[in-house]
Amino acid sequence: MPEDNDSIWSVGVGAVIDERYKLLSKLGSGGAAVVYKALHLQLGRQVAIKLLDFKADDDQQTVFEERFRREARAISTLDHPNIVTIHDFSFQPRPYIVMELLQGHDLEVELDEKELRIDRFCSSGPGGQHVNTADTRIQVRWNVPQSLVLSEFQRARLLNALAPRLTIPGDLILSCDTHRSQRRNRQEALQRLAALVRAALVPPRVRKKTRPTAASRQRRLEGKRRRARRKQDRRKVSDQD
């Protein structure tokens, strides 16, 4: 294993790892590693490469490198559609794992104001007589099906998540009359629209089935007993009583 030096730990986009993998862009980072999108120079295949990015004293460095080795070995023994495939692993010039590159969907959308229809109306909010003389209320209208800034995945996601709020042609409408200033109402309406779109693009968490706990089973039985007693109290009183 080569000795650590500053040149080994100062790699970045454009660097070539082990004379085979050229780093194209940074995908993410954590506490002890960084992941890059890379190109295998001999095969011309794009991969994901995870580099150990934790430089410490010799003893601690050895511990992290051994954990890195165990991680690569454990993942390589697994075969599942939801687990990435390990292509390569080495300590030269620094510990790295080469994995298959999975293409995901971008959840970021930068709205183009040219696609927005912004109307102004008389506000019913704060302002006294000023309300009846100035168009301070802002209404923003954005047509989702015809938007050019959305990918097909994003469009389908928004049409499904925002279906209750869309008009028949697919318009998403937001209004704001919180402030006396037209400019501030316009700014807040655009911020609300952007936040709503970002939230709608986040996939819902898949609920995992779990076994009922002892406490939940007890609550269910107690509820059944209470309902049984209530039904028993509702029985008609006989003539003999």
C-alpha positions in Angstrom: 0.0 0.0 0.0 1.6 3.3 -1.0 2.3 6.0 1.5 -0.1 8.8 1.9 0.8 12.2 0.6 -1.0 15.4 -0.3 -1.1 14.7 -4.0 -3.0 11.4 -3.4 -5.7 13.1 -1.3 -6.2 16.2 -3.5 -8.0 14.6 -6.4 -11.1 16.2 -8.0 -13.1 16.5 -11.2 -10.8 15.8 -14.2 -8.3 13.6 -12.3 -7.5 10.1 -13.5 -7.6 7.3 -10.9 -5.3 4.3 -11.3 -4.7 5.4 -14.9 -8.2 4.0 -15.8 -11.0 6.1 -14.4 -11.4 9.8 -15.2 -13.6 11.7 -12.8 -16.3 13.6 -14.7 -18.5 15.1 -12.0 -19.2 14.9 -8.3 -22.4 13.1 -7.3 -22.3 13.4 -3.6 -20.3 13.1 -0.4 -20.5 11.8 3.2 -18.5 11.8 6.3 -15.7 9.6 5.0 -16.2 9.2 1.3 -17.1 11.1 -1.9 -18.8 9.6 -5.0 -18.0 10.7 -8.5 -19.3 10.0 -12.0 -16.4 8.6 -13.9 -15.4 7.2 -17.3 -13.5 4.0 -17.8 -10.9 5.1 -20.3 -10.3 1.7 -21.8 -13.9 0.5 -22.1 -15.6 3.9 -22.6 -18.2 3.0 -19.9 -19.5 5.4 -17.4 -19.4 4.2 -13.8 -19.7 5.6 -10.2 -16.6 5.6 -8.2 -16.5 6.0 -4.4 -13.3 7.3 -3.0 -12.3 7.2 0.7 -11.9 10.9 1.6 -10.8 10.7 5.2 -7.2 11.5 6.0 -6.2 10.7 9.6 -3.3 9.3 11.7 -2.0 5.9 10.7 -4.0 3.8 13.2 -7.3 5.5 12.5 -6.6 5.4 8.7 -6.1 1.7 8.9 -9.4 1.2 10.6 -11.3 3.2 7.9 -9.5 1.4 5.1 -10.5 -2.0 6.6 -14.1 -0.9 6.9 -14.0 0.3 3.2 -12.6 -3.2 2.2 -15.4 -5.0 4.2 -18.0 -2.8 2.6 -16.8 -3.6 -0.9 -16.6 -7.3 -0.2 -20.1 -7.4 1.4 -21.8 -5.6 -1.5 -20.0 -7.8 -4.1 -21.5 -10.9 -2.5 -25.1 -9.6 -2.9 -27.2 -9.9 -6.0 -30.5 -8.0 -6.0 -32.2 -5.5 -8.4 -32.1 -2.8 -5.7 -28.4 -3.2 -5.0 -25.7 -1.7 -7.2 -23.1 -4.0 -8.8 -19.5 -3.7 -7.8 -17.1 -3.6 -10.8 -13.7 -3.0 -9.2 -12.0 -2.3 -5.9 -8.4 -1.2 -5.2 -6.1 0.7 -2.8 -4.1 2.4 -5.6 -3.5 5.2 -5.3 -6.1 5.5 -2.5 -9.0 3.2 -1.5 -11.9 3.3 -4.0 -14.9 1.2 -5.1 -16.2 1.2 -8.7 -19.9 0.6 -9.0 -22.5 0.7 -11.8 -23.8 4.1 -12.6 -27.6 4.4 -12.1 -29.4 7.1 -13.9 -32.0 8.8 -11.7 -34.5 11.6 -12.2 -33.8 15.2 -11.4 -36.2 16.6 -8.9 -35.1 20.2 -9.3 -37.2 22.5 -11.5 -36.3 26.1 -12.4 -39.5 27.8 -13.4 -39.5 30.1 -16.4 -41.5 33.2 -15.7 -42.3 33.4 -19.5 -44.6 30.4 -18.9 -46.4 32.1 -16.0 -49.5 34.2 -16.4 -49.6 36.8 -13.7 -52.8 38.8 -13.1 -53.5 41.7 -10.7 -56.8 42.3 -8.9 -58.2 44.5 -6.2 -57.3 43.0 -2.9 -59.6 42.2 -0.1 -56.8 42.1 2.4 -55.3 44.8 4.7 -55.0 48.3 3.4 -58.2 50.2 4.2 -59.3 52.5 1.3 -56.1 51.6 -0.5 -57.7 48.2 -1.2 -60.4 49.6 -3.5 -58.0 51.8 -5.5 -55.0 49.6 -6.3 -54.6 46.1 -7.8 -52.4 44.6 -5.1 -53.7 41.0 -5.2 -51.6 38.7 -7.4 -52.7 35.5 -9.1 -50.2 33.3 -10.8 -51.3 30.7 -13.3 -49.0 28.0 -14.7 -50.0 25.3 -17.2 -48.3 22.0 -16.3 -48.9 19.9 -19.4 -47.5 22.6 -21.8 -44.5 23.6 -19.7 -41.1 23.2 -21.5 -39.0 23.2 -18.4 -40.3 19.8 -17.2 -39.0 16.4 -18.2 -41.6 13.7 -18.9 -41.0 12.2 -15.5 -41.5 15.5 -13.7 -44.6 16.3 -15.8 -46.2 12.9 -15.0 -45.2 13.3 -11.3 -46.8 16.8 -11.0 -50.0 15.8 -12.9 -50.5 13.0 -10.5 -49.5 14.7 -7.2 -51.3 18.0 -8.0 -54.4 16.6 -9.7 -56.8 18.0 -7.1 -55.5 21.5 -7.5 -55.3 21.6 -11.3 -58.0 23.0 -13.6 -59.3 21.0 -16.5 -56.7 22.4 -18.9 -54.0 21.6 -16.4 -53.5 25.1 -14.9 -52.0 25.4 -11.4 -53.3 28.7 -9.8 -52.0 30.4 -6.7 -53.1 33.8 -5.3 -51.6 36.1 -2.7 -53.0 39.3 -1.1 -51.1 39.1 2.2 -49.3 42.4 1.8 -50.3 45.9 0.7 -47.5 45.9 -1.8 -48.1 44.4 -5.2 -44.4 43.6 -5.5 -44.3 41.7 -2.2 -47.5 39.8 -3.1 -45.9 38.8 -6.4 -42.7 37.7 -4.8 -44.6 35.6 -2.2 -46.8 34.0 -4.8 -43.8 32.9 -6.9 -42.2 31.5 -3.8 -45.3 29.5 -2.9 -45.5 28.1 -6.4 -41.8 27.0 -6.4 -42.2 25.4 -3.0 -45.4 23.6 -4.0 -43.7 22.2 -7.2 -40.6 21.1 -5.2 -42.8 19.3 -2.6 -44.9 17.6 -5.3 -41.8 16.2 -7.1 -40.6 14.4 -4.0 -41.7 10.7 -4.2 -43.9 9.5 -1.4 -42.3 7.2 1.1 -43.3 3.6 0.7 -45.0 2.3 3.8 -43.4 -0.9 5.1 -45.7 -3.6 6.5 -45.0 -4.2 10.2 -46.3 -6.7 12.7 -48.8 -5.2 15.2 -47.3 -4.5 18.6 -48.6 -6.0 21.8 -49.8 -2.5 22.8 -51.7 -2.0 19.6 -53.3 -5.5 19.9 -54.4 -4.6 23.5 -55.9 -1.3 22.3 -57.8 -3.1 19.6 -59.3 -5.6 22.1 -60.2 -2.9 24.6 -62.0 -1.0 21.8 -64.0 -4.1 20.9 -65.0 -4.6 24.5 -66.1 -1.0 24.8 -68.2 -1.3 21.7 -69.7 -4.6 22.9 -70.7 -3.1 26.2 -72.2 -0.1 24.4 -74.3 -2.3 22.1 -75.4 -4.4 25.1 -76.7 -1.2 26.9 -78.7 -0.3 23.8 -80.9 -3.5 24.0 -84.6 -3.0 24.4 -85.9 -3.4 27.9 -88.3 -6.3 28.1 -91.8 -5.9 29.4 -91.0 -8.0 32.4 -88.4 -5.5 33.5 
